[in-house]
Amino acid sequence: MLKVFLVEDEFIVREGIRNNIDWEAEGFQFCGDAADGELAFPLIKDTQPDIIITDICMPFMDGLELSRLVKKELPKSRIIILSGHEEFSYAKEAIAIGVTEYLLKPISGAELIKTVKRIGNQITRERLETSHYERYKREMAENEKEIRRRFFNELVSGSFSLARVLERAKELDIDLGAQYYQIILFKHDTPIGDESATRESASLDKELAGLYSRYENVIVFDRMIDGIALLIKGDTQEELGETRQDLVIQSTAILARYLTTRYFGGIGKPVDRLTLLNESFEDAARAFSYRFILGRSAIISSDDLPVQQGYWDNTSLGGAKLSNVDLKKTEEFLKSGEVDEISIFVEEFLKIMGGVRDSYLLKQYILMNIYFTVVSFLKEIGAEETDVEEPFAQRDKIEDMLQDPHIAKAYLMKLFTTAMEARDVLRSSRYHRVIEQAKEYIHEHYAEDTLSLNEVASYVHISPSHFSAVFSRETGSSMIKYLTDLRMAKAKELLKCTDMRCVDISLAVGYKDPHYFSYLFRKIHNCTPMQYRSSKANA
């Protein structure tokens, strides 16, 4: 119920308006009154009325001064000014302040309530529209992430013209104007299946999002299961460096409080053109790939990576220690790495093997163990029939592989590529079945207003966050967008082929609130449901 507050210095008028109108029967709550603006203002701040009725000429503080204060304190409150003055200057000043109505005295109770009800209806419509818009934004937020994700991929691919990039940025309301740019790739993980860790991860996400939002020159892109990308902008290299340094320090300070969380970040080099952003991304990706080599939480710059050396040369890692060769990193890379990271991983692994240049036996042991790790991985994922070549199947090539690092690299590249492509084919096939099951479930239950991402994820036995990422990646649309499009398509069918009322169609396609259904239909199709039906009838 909307609240009304009255400010009137004439006692009889104030009593008449307060007592002679049945405010509750008219749909309003009369929440207070005062004899002048000075007395009224603290009461208005306390009660926060939706509509304020005030006289202009009052002692201590007049209606115009009160209106100025109210508009600063409660900008959404509506003000009706009552005045016995017909001078245009008062009305002009009232309009400038933002007063909703300017009524001349004397005014009847019927005329006043008519005005109050008209303004009340406006407030209700606007709040309903705002509520619908906020719900629409929440439902479409995941799809917006997918659209931004695709834009980021375009941005760092280096294959699109500057004009195309700027046009797409404008469509997405992303400001790319700057002199310098730099990319940071970042990801954090928490233990799977631990409920407290899941809550901790959500809390961490919220904290980091709050941190990023404080930087006007940082644009965040969600990369789903690959983490996030931060695009830093600056008009000078110094500004870029200061933002980057502060961002890393603040992020690390937050992350340090979450003891179960592992994280890693890769920082690319600064570039002075948008068209060179792919170079910063490639550098950041190289540093980011070090998460499989380093084996601990860190945020590192591409400038900190070891200088390329001959693979079999002595490296800063020192002597032939088997402890330097952690084959568990190979398992982790096979499970979580990407095909485009293979070259980096192999190069770094070969650098580690460089510390064992004088031990053919140890090199042979390492290569064979990598081979068996790959074979075991393929068996574990159900792809044991994948054809992978043994490193020393041909005796005449054993010496070449142990002596020539380039032959060893080529072999390992082929080995990892074969295994990870088999992994991705199987994963895609399994996810395809999961997505098809999810779609079937959605088509069966779209008419239920309570249908949610969590419900569908539970049906296909995948965590909601992982299901959301998989659905977006496999279909190019968020699940909520897919559900909304399906409901709208069904609504169009019913509007076109039946004489059902709009309120019944709303329920039939999963919307208990017919007002929101109408809002959504208009938002998507640029016409109301009734206008759509009429256009089809006349077509």
Phi, psi and omega in degrees: 000130181287145184258140180239136177236139183244134175235113184205126184278338178279115186303314185295318179295316181297315179296320182296314180294321183289318190259336186270355176249128177279085188299318182295320179295331179276357176096021182231158174251117176280107191260359177159168177208163179206159185272346178201171185294326182295317177288327186287321191302311179297326178292322178294318178299325182284316185272338179049064181290156177278326181230132179242126176254122184220142172286161176273304186272108179218153177290161174071305176211120183279176185294328180290318179295319177299319181298320178299314181295317182296318182295331176283319185278318183229074187298339182271351177290144178261142184240129173248121180260132174254133183211144173266002182262133181259003181299133183295332184300325179294313180297319180298317180292321179297319179296318181297325180290328182110023177292139184282316183224148178232105184249141180267138175281156353284152180227138181281159178298323181295319180292321180294313181294328177299317179293317180298318181293322178297315179293321178299320178296322177298315180299314181298316180297317181294321179293321178296317178297317178296317179298316179295319180296318180295320177295317179299318179298318179297317183289328183267357184302317181295323179291326177296323176299318180296319179296316178294325179298314179296321179297318179299318178299321176296317185299319185261001180283334182074008184254003180245147182291158178299320180299317180296316182297314182293324178296315179294322179298319179296319179300325183266005180058044178249122181270113181257007183292119178185171177263332184224152183220154178203144183245138171239128173259134187216144177208145173228152182227146173237159180302136180283141175086357179262111185297319180294323178293325177296317177295321179297320180296318179296320179295319179296316178303318181295317180296315181295320178299320177297321178296310183299325183293343180282347181258115179291337183256024176237125179250129184257133175238127179278123180253025179056235185291349177270005179095219180228162172239134177250121176259112181263135178245155176197147178276345174223161177295329180294317178297318179299313181295319180295316179298313181300312182297314180295321180297317180292316180298312182294318179298314181297322179297320178293313183297328182297338181277348182253091192290334182273358186266130170260142181217161175203143178223144176238128184254124178276173180281155175289146175228156184252014176217143175298325182290350177257007184298333178299330179290319177295321179296316181297320177295317179296321179295322178296315178294321180296326180294344180292352178299334179277337181270315186288321175072020177210167179289136179188160169236111186239154178264152176299335178291339182272353182289149180301145176292139180300132178228171175298133189300324182268002179285160173296139179241177181294351179289338177079179188337177185277072180258123180296335180296339177288342185255095183265102183289345176294333177293330176295316178300314181297319180295318179298326182279322191243346183284173177243156183303321182286358177260357185300313183302316180295314181299314182297317180301315182291323178295320179292329176296322177296318178294342178300337179285356181239039190295332184268002184244093177299321183297319181290321176299316180298319179298315182296312181297320179293322179292323175298317180301311182293328176297318178295315180299316180296320179297315180298323178293320182298323182268002178085024180238038186294343180276357178298132184278110176238138185275133174292147184293329185238035180295328180253112186303324184289349182253359181300311182300318181299316183293324182283335182265324187256111183297333182290325176291320178296319179296314180301320180295312182295323177300314180295320181298309181293320180298315178301313183294316186284330174292322176297319177301314183291324177297314179296317181297317179298319180295316180293317179294326178299317178295319179298315181295320178297320177296318180296317180297317178300317180296318180297318180294330179281332189239011185299335182283354180271121183299334185273357182302130185220168177299318180300320181294315181292319178299320178296322181297322181265007174062045176228147178298147183305317182294318180291319179298317179301316180295315181294316181299315180297317182292320185279332185249344183078012181214150174289159180296321181295321177295319178298315179296317179297316179298320178296313180298319179293322178296318178294322179296318178297321178300314182292324178293324184278325191249356180226171175252024178300146175291153182300324180295325179285324177295321178303313179294322184293336181252013170101017180240110178292329182265105181295333178293318178293321176302314180296318178299313182295317179300315180294322180296321185273321187252001178060026174200159178283163176305319180293322177295322177296315179299316180297319181294325179286326180292328182267357183288000000 
